[in-house]
Amino acid sequence: LTVLASVQGDSLTILQAPEYVSFQKGDWPISGEKIPDMVALTMGFSVQEDLSWPGLRAGQLFQRPRANVLVVVRGVDSLALPQNVASYPLENPVPFNLDSVAETVHSLFAEDTPVVLQLAPSEERLYMLGKANAVFEDLPVTLQQIRSRLSQDGSVLASLPLNSLNRNAEADLLFLSEVQVLHDITALLQRHRHLAQDHSPDLYSLELSGLEELGRRYGQDSPQYRDATAILANVLQKFGEDVFGLYGDSAVVEVVTVKSFEAPLTRKSRSILESKQISNPGSPYNLAYKYNFNYAVIFNIVLWLMIILALAVIVISYNLWNMDPGYDSIIYRMTNQKIRLD
């Protein structure tokens, strides 16, 4: 059950969404710092503060997406993404990440080893958790690896209309490298389709800054920037459709585009594998109890068993109350016959 969202300028556009994840059309602005809460709520997780945003309505209790993909595109005013469900303005575009959502996925579904992938090619930043270590072990991470991948078979250079882009220029190569990463992620997911069939939700977080570098290098009125914007819009549209289909219409994907963030993001260099697991249920962090997908099954078994037993007790009690001992009870009937014989 995939929700694919994209941001045009400073906005949030939902490209794909299942019926049970209800986004309402309107011009309700959402703050950048609330994006992680929105992602968590679409995946069925609780948040510390209620999200007072009318764009997302409460979904079904026992039906949640199997994946969430967030793509952050920096340095662009708008993207032509006509096939969408709804679009919302983005206000207060402060830097954000999905570390809190990743830690929730890791703590609730540690035994199921979900896929958690956080990647920023321009900064060579990569976090992988669970099955992602096996699935994406061949994914090029560093800029040198990605550029080497561009010269191999199956490269996007053979299918993209480069036009004014130069494959030998530094800024152009960064942009093309990020497009190659998107292509390789969908290719790896197609090879590992079993990921969409397990019970643990997967989380992907990608940050693309190639357009920002092209704008800084050539200017936003340059043909290179315009060509790259058109290419990225088409790639993101196809990327969303591919992920949506691979997860059987059961994933949430957001793409956020902002021209610039209002403050620099200070990120701690650590792996979410190093996060401390809090075993005390009474801890002050207001953590939810561990959720299991068998909860719906167990809940229905207990509920209907209690209803059936309650109805059985009522029917038995009613019949006992209205029983005629002389005719309905074999004990009294045998006693009466014995008395008559005596």
C-alpha positions in Angstrom: 0.0 0.0 0.0 2.2 2.8 -1.3 1.8 6.5 -0.8 4.1 8.5 -3.0 4.5 12.1 -2.2 6.4 14.8 -3.9 7.1 18.5 -3.2 6.7 21.1 -5.9 8.7 24.1 -4.7 8.0 24.3 -1.0 5.0 22.0 -1.1 4.0 18.3 -0.6 2.2 16.5 -3.4 0.8 13.0 -2.9 1.4 11.0 -6.1 0.1 7.6 -5.1 -2.0 6.5 -2.1 -4.1 3.5 -1.2 -7.7 4.0 -0.4 -7.3 3.3 3.3 -4.7 6.0 3.7 -6.9 9.0 3.2 -5.4 12.3 2.1 -7.9 15.2 1.7 -7.5 17.7 -1.1 -7.0 21.2 0.1 -4.4 24.0 0.7 -3.6 23.1 4.3 0.1 23.9 4.9 2.3 21.4 6.8 5.5 22.4 8.6 8.7 20.7 7.6 9.3 19.5 11.1 6.0 17.6 11.1 6.9 15.5 8.0 8.3 12.7 10.2 5.1 12.6 12.3 3.1 12.4 9.1 5.2 9.5 7.9 4.8 7.7 11.3 1.1 8.1 11.3 0.7 6.8 7.8 2.6 3.7 8.9 0.3 3.3 11.9 2.8 4.4 14.6 2.0 6.7 17.5 3.6 10.1 17.8 4.4 12.2 20.9 2.2 15.1 19.9 -1.0 15.0 17.9 -0.7 16.1 14.3 -3.3 18.8 14.0 -3.2 18.8 10.2 -6.5 18.1 8.3 -4.7 16.8 5.2 -4.4 13.3 6.7 -7.4 11.5 8.1 -7.4 8.5 10.4 -7.0 5.3 8.5 -8.2 1.7 9.0 -7.0 0.2 12.2 -5.9 -3.2 10.9 -4.6 -2.2 7.4 -1.4 -0.3 7.1 1.2 0.2 4.3 4.1 -2.1 4.1 6.7 0.5 3.2 7.4 4.2 3.3 9.8 6.0 0.9 10.8 9.6 1.5 12.8 11.4 -1.1 14.0 14.9 -0.3 15.0 16.9 -3.4 16.9 20.1 -2.7 17.4 23.2 -4.8 14.2 23.2 -7.0 11.2 25.5 -7.2 8.7 23.1 -8.8 8.5 19.7 -10.5 6.0 18.8 -13.1 4.2 15.8 -11.5 0.7 15.8 -12.9 -0.4 12.4 -11.7 -1.1 13.1 -8.0 -3.8 12.7 -5.4 -3.4 15.9 -3.5 -0.9 18.8 -3.0 -0.2 20.9 0.1 2.0 23.9 0.8 5.1 23.3 2.9 5.9 26.0 5.4 8.8 26.4 7.7 11.1 24.2 5.6 13.6 23.3 8.4 15.9 20.2 7.9 14.4 16.9 9.2 15.1 13.2 9.1 13.3 10.0 9.8 15.6 8.7 12.5 12.7 8.6 15.0 10.6 6.5 12.6 13.5 4.2 11.8 14.1 3.6 15.5 10.4 2.8 16.0 10.5 0.3 13.2 13.6 -1.3 14.6 12.2 -1.5 18.1 8.8 -2.9 17.2 9.8 -5.3 14.4 13.4 -6.3 15.4 12.6 -10.0 15.2 11.2 -9.6 11.6 14.3 -7.7 10.4 12.6 -5.0 8.4 14.4 -3.0 5.7 15.6 0.4 6.8 17.6 2.4 4.3 18.7 6.0 4.7 20.9 7.3 1.9 22.4 10.7 0.8 24.7 10.1 -2.2 26.1 13.6 -2.3 27.3 13.3 1.4 28.1 9.6 1.0 25.9 9.0 4.0 24.3 5.5 4.3 22.4 3.8 7.1 21.2 0.3 6.6 19.3 -2.0 9.0 17.8 -5.4 8.9 17.3 -7.0 5.5 18.7 -3.9 3.8 22.2 -5.1 4.6 21.7 -8.1 2.4 19.4 -6.6 -0.3 21.3 -3.4 -0.9 24.9 -4.6 -0.3 25.6 -4.1 -4.0 24.1 -0.6 -4.1 26.8 2.0 -5.0 27.2 4.4 -2.1 30.2 6.6 -2.6 30.4 9.0 -5.5 33.3 7.1 -7.0 31.3 3.9 -6.9 28.2 5.5 -8.5 30.3 7.1 -11.2 31.8 3.8 -11.9 28.3 2.3 -12.1 27.4 4.9 -14.8 29.9 3.3 -17.1 28.6 -0.2 -16.7 25.8 -2.1 -18.4 22.3 -1.0 -17.4 23.4 2.5 -16.8 20.8 5.3 -17.0 23.0 7.2 -19.4 21.8 4.9 -22.2 18.1 5.7 -21.7 18.1 9.4 -20.5 17.9 12.3 -22.9 20.9 14.2 -21.6 20.5 17.2 -24.0 22.6 19.9 -22.4 24.0 17.8 -19.6 27.6 16.8 -19.8 28.5 13.4 -18.4 32.1 14.6 -17.8 31.2 17.6 -15.7 31.3 17.3 -11.9 27.9 18.8 -11.1 26.2 16.9 -13.9 27.7 13.6 -12.8 26.4 14.2 -9.3 22.9 14.6 -10.6 23.1 11.6 -12.9 24.6 9.5 -10.0 21.5 10.2 -7.9 19.2 9.2 -10.8 21.3 6.0 -11.1 20.7 5.3 -7.4 16.9 5.6 -7.8 17.1 3.2 -10.8 19.3 0.7 -8.9 17.0 0.7 -5.9 13.9 -0.3 -7.9 16.0 -2.9 -9.8 17.1 -4.5 -6.5 13.6 -4.5 -5.2 12.4 -6.3 -8.3 15.1 -8.9 -7.7 13.9 -9.3 -4.0 10.1 -9.2 -4.3 9.8 -11.2 -1.1 10.4 -8.0 0.8 6.9 -6.8 -0.1 5.3 -10.0 1.2 6.5 -10.0 4.8 4.7 -8.5 7.8 7.3 -5.9 8.8 7.1 -2.4 7.3 10.1 -1.1 5.4 11.4 2.4 5.5 13.5 4.3 2.8 14.8 7.8 3.2 16.7 9.4 0.3 18.2 12.9 0.0 19.0 14.3 -3.5 21.0 17.5 -3.9 22.1 17.2 -7.6 19.7 19.9 -8.7 21.0 22.2 -6.0 24.6 21.7 -7.3 23.5 22.3 -10.9 21.7 25.5 -9.9 24.8 26.7 -8.1 27.1 25.7 -11.0 25.1 26.9 -14.0 22.2 29.0 -12.6 18.5 28.1 -12.4 17.9 29.7 -15.8 20.4 27.6 -17.5 19.5 24.8 -20.0 21.3 22.3 -17.8 19.1 23.1 -14.9 15.9 22.9 -16.9 16.8 19.7 -18.6 17.8 18.1 -15.2 14.5 19.3 -13.7 12.5 17.6 -16.5 14.5 14.4 -16.2 14.1 14.2 -12.4 10.4 14.8 -12.6 10.0 11.9 -15.1 12.3 9.7 -13.0 10.5 10.4 -9.8 7.1 9.7 -11.4 8.3 6.3 -12.7 10.1 5.6 -9.4 6.9 6.1 -7.5 4.8 4.0 -9.8 7.4 1.2 -9.7 7.7 1.1 -5.9 3.9 1.4 -5.6 3.6 -1.7 -7.9 6.4 -3.7 -6.3 4.8 -3.4 -2.9 1.4 -4.4 -4.3 -0.1 -1.0 -3.8 1.0 -1.2 -0.2 3.7 1.4 0.5 4.0 5.0 1.4 6.5 7.1 -0.6 7.1 10.9 -0.1 9.3 13.1 -2.2 10.0 16.5 -0.6 11.4 19.3 -2.8 12.6 22.5 -1.1 14.7 25.2 -2.7 16.7 25.8 0.5 16.4 24.8 4.1 16.2 27.6 6.7 18.9 26.3 9.0 21.8 23.9 8.6 21.2 20.3 9.7 23.6 19.0 12.3 23.6 15.2 12.1 25.2 12.9 14.5 27.3 10.3 12.9 26.0 7.1 14.3 24.1 4.0 13.2 20.5 3.4 14.3 21.8 -0.1 15.2 23.5 1.7 18.2 20.3 3.0 19.6 19.6 1.8 23.1 16.7 -0.6 23.4 14.5 0.4 26.4 13.1 -2.7 28.0 11.3 -0.9 30.8 7.7 -0.4 29.8 7.3 2.2 32.5 10.1 4.4 31.1 9.5 8.2 30.8 9.8 8.1 27.0 6.1 7.2 26.5 7.0 4.3 24.2 4.1 2.2 22.8 4.0 -1.5 23.5 5.4 -3.9 20.9 2.9 -4.4 18.1 2.6 -7.7 16.3 0.6 -8.3 13.1 -1.0 -11.3 14.8 -2.8 -8.8 17.0 -5.8 -8.5 14.6 -6.2 -12.3 14.5 -5.9 -12.8 18.2 -8.3 -9.9 18.9 -11.0 -11.4 16.6 -10.6 -14.9 18.1 -11.0 -13.6 21.6 -13.8 -11.2 20.7 -16.0 -13.7 18.9 -15.3 -16.5 21.4 -16.5 -14.2 24.2 -19.6 -13.3 22.2 -20.5 -16.9 21.5 -19.9 -18.0 25.2 -22.1 -15.1 26.4 -24.9 -16.0 24.0 -24.6 -19.7 25.1 -24.9 -18.7 28.8 -27.9 -16.6 28.1 -29.7 -19.3 26.1 -28.9 -22.0 28.7 -30.1 -19.8 31.5 -33.3 -18.9 29.8 -34.2 -22.6 29.1 -33.3 -23.6 32.7 -35.5 -20.8 34.1 -38.5 -21.9 32.0 -38.1 -25.6 32.4 -41.0 -27.8 33.7 -39.3 -30.3 36.0 -42.1 -32.8 35.5 -41.8 -33.1 31.8 -38.4 -31.6 30.8 -36.2 -33.2 33.4 -35.4 -36.9 33.2 -34.4 -36.9 36.8 -37.9 -35.8 38.0 -39.6 -38.0 35.4 -37.8 -41.2 36.7 -38.5 -40.2 40.3 -42.2 -39.8 39.5 -42.4 -43.2 37.8 -40.7 -44.8 40.8 -43.1 -43.2 43.2 -46.1 -44.4 41.2 -44.8 -48.0 41.1 -44.2 -47.9 44.9 
